Amino acid sequence: MNSAEKHRNTIEEAIARLISRAENSRGLQIADLQTRINAALEKYLFKADENAAGAEVKSFVDEIRADDLCLIIACERGDEAAWSNLVKSFDATVKSAARKFAKNAEDAEDLAGSIWAELYGLKTDADGKLKTKLSYYSGRGSLGGWLRAVTNQLAIDQFRKESKFVQIEEPREFENLANESSANPENVKIVHASDNPEENFSRRQTEKDVSDALKTAIAELKAEDRLILKLYYFDDLKLKDIGATLDFHEATASRKLVRIQTEIRKSVEKILQTKHGWQKEEVKRHLTDAASKLGMNFEKLLAIMLMFAVVQEIFENGVL
């Protein structure tokens, strides 16, 4: 008897709660989710501790994103309405990945179409069911972040296959890709068996998107605004000292800083949506969740992110 079987009743009760807290459960029943949930438990929880208690099992399932997982499983089961919702919500994500590798708009559309085909499934298993990349999503991390990382990698794979100048490689197993973060020696953080490779995988792409957006937003500022950021975040000057340096009142310095912060925040949100394919609500949720985990408010997190972006800009270019 495996670990999942030992906790069968607890798991079924937790899945029932998961379905009930989904805004749209897509008509799914406990049996429809059980295989996916059991696989996630075996892979992430029981692999680290085969004697995990029932409370840990309950907590694990309660942290799964109900609506995202129900959407993906419904897509796998051939629910056309679910597929329409998925494409409508994340087509911008797929196309933004395609544009990074395509030579022109027409090639980008073709590449985006092939990526959706990969996600939908191009092969069938022994039972005649489509084998889709979506089967690797466990619901433990953001669907948007996971899809961004996946579509970027699929776009790279497509580029490798189609490029005349790059040797064609055997496609990597998607499972290896998802666990790449735990095997990469270049990663600073050591990933333990109890960590979530799926979240680590998508988080790297998410962090890169946010970092790129911040750099772009700062680069688009006027020279005086960039100088104010440098003086405030890097040189650690007080607002009255910034005002004295630039020949305006402390109150003016304060208003300018608030305006700059607001402009950057709006610019970052716009770039994440238009360039990287993030959904509007996903932008706010990601940054708000990150702030909550660090025990601070959103504006404090933005300030810290700005400080690091400013410092990085100075070290890379020598000046803002």
N, C-alpha and C positions, 0 to 999 in steps of 0.2 A: 504494500500500500504506500503510494507516494504521499508527500506532505499535503498536497492539495486535497487528496481524497480524505485525509484525516480531518481536515477542516471543512468538509463539504457543506455542512449546515451553516456554519459561520459565513462561508463564501457566498452561498445562495442568498442569505439574508442581506449581506452587504451589496450584492448585485441588485437585489430588489430595491434597496435604498437608492442606489445609483440611478436606476431607471426612474424612480419617483422624483428625484431632484433635477432631472433633465427637463428643460423647458420644452423640448421636442424629442421624445424618445423614439420617434420613427416607427412606433408600433412594435418595437422589439420586446422579446420576452427574456426571462432569465437564461433559458437554454441557448439563446442566440449570442449571448455575451460570455457564457461560461468558459468556452475553450480559450478565448482571448485572455480573460482574467486569470485563469489557471496558469496559462503560459507565462504571463507577466509575473505572477507570484513565484513560480518556479525559477524564473530567470533572475529576478531581482531580490526577492525576499528570502526564499528558501535556499537559494544557492549560498547566501551568506550565513544563514542560520536555519538548518533543517528542522530545528525544534522551536521555531518561532511560535509565540503564544497567540491565542485567538484574538487578543486585543490588538496585536501588531498586524494581523491579517485584516481586521476590521479597519484599522487606521490606514493601511495601504490602499485598500479599495476606496475608502472615503476620500482619498486625495486625488483620485482619477477624475479627469475632466469629463463629466457625464455627457454633455451635448456634443463635444468634439468626437468622443469615442462612438457614440450612437450614430453620428453622421457618417463616420468612416465605415462602420460595420454595415450600415444600411446601404452604402455605396457598393460594398463588396457583395451584398446579397442581391444586387441588381435593381435597387430602388431608383427609378429614373428621377423622381423629384429630389431625392437626396443628391444625386449626381449634379443636377441642375443647380442646387444650392451651393455645392462644393465649387463648381466651376465659376459661378457668379461671384462667390466670395473670394476666391483665390486665383482667378485668371490673371489679375495684375501681378501677383507674385510670380507666376510661371513666366509671364512675358518679360518681366524685369530681369529674370535670370537669363532668358534667351537673348535679350538685347546685349548682354555683356559679351556674348560670344559670336553673334551674327554680324555679317558685314553690312547688311542693310535691313530695312524694315520687312521686305518680303522674306528674306532668310529667317528673320526673327519670328515671323508668323509661322513658318514651316517648322522651325525648331520647337516653338511652343506647342504646336500640334503633336509633334512626336513625343514630347515630354508628357502631355496629357495621355497619350496612348500608352506610354510606359506605366503611368500611374493607374490607368484603367486596367491594363493587363493584356499582354500580347500572346501569352501561352496558356494552356490549360493543364491541370493536374490529372492524375489517374482517374479521378471521378468526373472529369469533364468541366470542372470549375475553373474560372479564370484565375491565373496566378498574378496577383497585383502587388505592387510595392506598398500599397496601403496596408497590407497585412502586417507590416512591421511596426505600425503605430500602436502603442499600448495605452495612450491616453494620459500618460504621466506628465507630459510636458505640453507646452503650447502647440496646438496644431499649426498655427501660422508659422511659428519659428521652425518647427520640424519640416514643414513643407518647403520653406525657403532654403534650408540646408539641403534637402533632398533634391529639389529642382536645380539648384546650383550644381550639385554633383552629377546629376543626369545630363545637364547641359554640357559639362566638361567631358563626360563619357561620349556624348554625341559628337562633340567637337573632335575628339581623338579618333573616332571611327571615320569621320568624313574628311579630315584634313589629309592632304597629300604629303604633308611634310612631317607628320607625326606617325610613328610606327603604330599600327593597330595592335591594341592590347586585348587580352581576354577580359571580358567584363568582370569586375570584382563582385563577389557575392555581397548582396546588400547588408547581410548580417555583419560581415567584416567591416563594412563602411560604418555601420552604426556603432560598432565597438572600437572604432579607430582611435577615439580619444583616450581610451585606457591603455593603448599599446604604443602611442606616439611618444618617444623619449624627449621630444622637444617641449612637451607640455610641462609647465612649471608645477602645476598641481598634480599630486599623486592620486590616482583614482583607485579607491578601494573596491573590493568585491561588492560592498553594500551600496556603492554609488550607482547612479542611473546613467549608463552610457548614452541612452537616447536623449536625455536632457543635456548632457555634456556636449553631445554632437550638435544639437540645434542651438545651444547657448553660444557656441563660438561664432556661428554665423550672425546671431542676433547682436552680440557685442560688436562685431565688425561693422554691421549696418549702422548701429548707433554712433560708433566712433567716426565712421566716414561722414555721416550726416552732420555731426558736430564740427568736423574740420571744414566741411563745405559752408556751413552756416557762419562760422567765424571768418572764413576767407571772404565772404560776401559783405562783411561789415565795412563801414567807412574807417579810414585810418585812425581817426580820433577815438572811435568806439573800441577798436582793437587795442589802442594804447591804454584806455581806461581799464579794460579787462586785464591787461598785463600789470598795470600799477596796483590794481585791487587784489587779483588772485596770485600773481607771481611775486611782486615786490611787497605785498602785504601792507600797502599804504592805507591809512584811514581816509574816509571820504573828504574830510576837511583838508587833508594834505594833497589829495588828488585835485581838489578845487583850487588850492593855492598854486599847484604846479601848472595847471592849465588855465589859470586866471578866471575862475568863476566860483560862485558861492558854494558852500558845502551842500545846501539844499538842492542846488542845480546838479551837483555831482551825484547826489542820491537819486534824483529823478532820471538822470541819464542812465545810471546803472540799472535801475528798474526797467527802463525802456529797452535797454540792450538785452537784458535777461529775457524779457517778454518776446522780443523779436527773434532771439535765438531759439527759444522754445517753440514758437510758431513755425520757424523755418525748419527746425529738426523734424517736427511732426509732418510738415508738408513733404520734405525730402524722403522720409521713411515711407510715406504713402505713395508718392508719385514715382520715385526712383527704385525703391526696394519692394514695393507691392504690399506694404503693411496695410491692414485695415485701420480705420480711424479709431475704433474702440480698442483695438489691440495695442496701439501706440500708448495710449493713456494707461491701460491696464498693466502693460509690461513695466513702465517706469514707476507707476504707483506701487505695484507689487514689490519691485526691487527696493524702493524706499522703505516700505513697510518691514521687509525682512531685515533691513539695516537699522530699524528703529528711528526713522527720521521722516520728515514730511517731504513732499514732492519737490518743493523749492530748494530745500537743503541738498537733496540728491542732485538736482540740476546744477547747483553751485559747485559741488564736488566734481561732477563730470566736466563742467566748464574749466575748472582749475587744471584738471589733468590734460584736457585738450589744449589749453593755453600753454602749459609747460611743454607738451609734446611738440607743439608748433614752434616754440622758441628753440628747442633743441634740434629740430629737423632743419629749420630755415635760418636760425640765428636771430630772427627778429619777427615781430608780428606786423 
